[in-house]
Amino acid sequence: MRTQLRQVTRQLERYGQRVAELRTMRDTLRRIERDHLAPVRPRAQQKVSPPPIQVGDRVWVPALEREAHVVALHGNEAEVASGAFRLRVRVEELERRVEEKPTSPSLPTGVRLVRRRTTHRPPSELDLRGQTVEEALAALDEYLDQAYTAGLPSVRVIHGKGTGALRRAVREMLAHHPLVISFRPGDRYEGGNGATVVELARLS
């Protein structure tokens, strides 16, 4: 056990040294670019700065090697969440992820593509009764993503009372979900403790 701890400690120390070296190299390159390259760069080739990262953005987090959602901003640091993981990361280390729209194939001359407008909107509640915990959590995660994308401010999740196992699993997931701002048991007209009302993050 002690040997494993020493190995992990050495790996962490090497990782920290490597991160420090990379940051020093990055700062040096930026200083060289600012002092020597910026004055001679043609105006037409200057890149437009991307908009600042905001709460609700989907970003790539190198430390986790996965995508996450920004749930809070603290100065030059962002608090991100991905599943059960939550941590603070410097904003400049994050990369905003934008869903790419599929390119349309070219059409013959004189042919015009007519698109039918759709207004798909998920229902404002999800009934999980009768499902296993695993099935229910998978369905809930997909539903929350759809509701957030559709701009729903809040939804109701019906899990029933029963033994309470499904209710506990649902609320545990909601407590760590990046798209959830808050949740509460339903009142007497919303299903009581057999349902949970969820407030979702707003689209930026």
C-alpha positions in Angstrom: 0.0 0.0 0.0 2.8 2.4 0.9 4.6 1.6 -2.3 1.5 2.4 -4.3 1.0 5.7 -2.4 4.6 6.7 -3.1 4.1 5.9 -6.8 0.9 8.0 -7.0 2.7 10.8 -5.1 5.6 10.8 -7.6 3.1 10.7 -10.6 1.2 13.7 -9.1 4.5 15.6 -8.6 5.6 14.9 -12.2 2.2 15.9 -13.5 2.3 19.2 -11.5 5.8 19.9 -12.8 4.7 19.2 -16.4 1.7 21.5 -16.0 3.9 24.3 -14.6 6.3 23.9 -17.5 3.5 24.0 -20.1 2.1 27.1 -18.5 5.5 28.8 -18.6 6.0 27.9 -22.2 2.5 29.2 -23.0 3.1 32.5 -21.3 6.5 32.9 -23.1 4.9 32.3 -26.5 2.1 34.8 -25.7 4.7 37.4 -24.7 6.7 36.8 -27.8 3.6 37.1 -30.0 2.5 40.3 -28.2 5.9 42.0 -28.4 7.0 40.9 -31.9 4.2 39.5 -34.0 1.2 41.6 -33.1 2.4 44.9 -34.7 3.1 43.4 -38.1 0.0 41.2 -38.3 -2.4 42.5 -41.1 -5.6 43.8 -39.8 -7.6 41.6 -42.0 -6.0 38.5 -40.5 -6.6 39.3 -36.9 -8.9 36.8 -35.2 -12.1 38.0 -33.6 -12.2 37.1 -30.0 -14.8 34.5 -29.2 -17.6 35.6 -26.8 -16.8 35.0 -23.1 -17.9 31.7 -21.6 -21.2 31.9 -19.7 -23.2 29.8 -17.3 -24.9 27.0 -19.1 -22.2 26.7 -21.9 -21.1 23.2 -22.8 -17.3 23.2 -22.6 -14.3 20.7 -22.9 -12.4 20.3 -19.7 -8.8 19.0 -20.2 -8.5 18.1 -16.5 -11.4 15.7 -16.8 -10.9 14.8 -20.5 -14.6 15.1 -21.0 -17.3 17.7 -21.8 -19.1 19.5 -18.9 -21.5 22.3 -18.3 -20.6 25.7 -16.7 -22.7 26.1 -13.6 -21.1 29.2 -12.0 -18.4 31.8 -12.7 -16.0 33.1 -10.0 -13.8 35.8 -11.5 -11.4 34.2 -13.9 -12.5 30.7 -12.7 -15.5 28.6 -13.8 -17.2 25.9 -11.8 -18.1 23.1 -14.1 -20.0 19.9 -13.6 -20.1 16.6 -15.5 -22.1 13.9 -13.8 -20.8 13.5 -10.3 -17.7 15.6 -11.0 -17.5 19.2 -10.0 -14.4 21.4 -10.0 -13.1 24.9 -10.6 -11.1 25.5 -13.7 -9.4 28.6 -15.1 -11.7 30.0 -17.8 -8.9 30.3 -20.3 -8.3 26.5 -20.1 -11.9 25.7 -21.2 -13.0 25.3 -24.8 -16.6 26.1 -25.7 -18.2 23.2 -27.6 -20.8 24.2 -30.2 -23.1 21.6 -31.8 -22.2 21.6 -35.5 -25.1 21.7 -37.9 -24.9 19.0 -40.7 -24.1 20.5 -44.1 -26.7 20.1 -46.7 -25.8 18.3 -49.9 -25.7 20.5 -53.0 -28.9 20.4 -55.1 -29.2 20.5 -58.9 -29.8 23.9 -60.5 -33.4 25.0 -60.3 -34.2 22.6 -57.4 -35.3 24.4 -54.2 -35.4 22.6 -50.8 -38.5 23.3 -48.8 -38.2 22.6 -45.1 -41.2 22.0 -42.9 -41.1 23.9 -39.7 -41.3 21.7 -36.6 -42.0 22.8 -33.0 -41.1 19.7 -31.1 -41.5 20.4 -27.4 -41.1 17.8 -24.7 -43.9 17.4 -22.1 -43.6 19.3 -18.8 -43.5 16.1 -16.8 -41.8 12.7 -16.9 -43.4 9.6 -15.4 -40.9 7.0 -14.2 -43.2 4.7 -12.3 -42.7 1.1 -13.0 -39.1 1.4 -14.2 -36.0 0.1 -12.6 -33.6 2.6 -11.1 -31.2 2.2 -14.0 -33.9 2.6 -16.6 -35.3 5.6 -14.8 -32.0 7.5 -14.4 -31.2 7.0 -18.1 -34.6 8.3 -19.1 -34.3 11.2 -16.7 -30.9 12.3 -18.0 -32.2 12.3 -21.6 -35.4 14.1 -20.7 -33.6 16.9 -18.8 -31.4 17.5 -21.8 -34.4 17.8 -24.1 -36.3 20.0 -21.6 -33.2 22.3 -21.2 -32.7 22.5 -25.0 -36.4 23.4 -25.5 -36.1 26.2 -22.9 -38.5 24.8 -20.3 -38.0 26.7 -17.0 -39.2 23.8 -14.8 -40.5 20.2 -15.1 -42.2 17.6 -12.9 -40.7 14.2 -12.4 -43.1 11.5 -11.2 -41.4 8.6 -9.4 -44.1 7.5 -7.0 -43.7 6.8 -3.3 -43.3 3.0 -3.0 -40.2 2.0 -1.0 -38.6 5.3 -1.7 -35.6 3.8 -3.6 -36.5 5.4 -6.9 -37.2 8.7 -5.3 -33.8 8.8 -3.5 -32.0 7.8 -6.7 -33.8 10.5 -8.7 -33.1 13.2 -6.2 -29.4 12.1 -5.8 -29.0 12.5 -9.6 -30.8 15.9 -9.6 -28.5 17.1 -6.8 -25.4 16.6 -9.1 -26.9 17.3 -12.5 -25.3 20.3 -14.3 -28.6 21.4 -15.9 -30.5 21.5 -12.5 -30.6 24.7 -10.5 -32.9 23.4 -7.7 -35.6 20.9 -6.9 -38.3 20.3 -4.3 -41.0 17.7 -3.5 -44.3 18.4 -5.1 -47.0 20.1 -3.2 -50.4 18.5 -2.5 -51.6 19.4 -6.0 -48.4 18.2 -7.7 -48.2 14.6 -6.4 -46.7 15.3 -2.9 -43.6 13.3 -2.1 -44.4 11.0 -5.1 -43.1 13.7 -7.4 -40.3 16.2 -7.6 -40.5 19.6 -9.2 -37.2 20.6 -10.9 -36.0 24.1 -11.9 -33.7 24.0 -14.9 -30.9 26.3 -16.0 -31.7 28.9 -18.6 -30.4 28.9 -22.1 -27.8 31.6 -22.6 
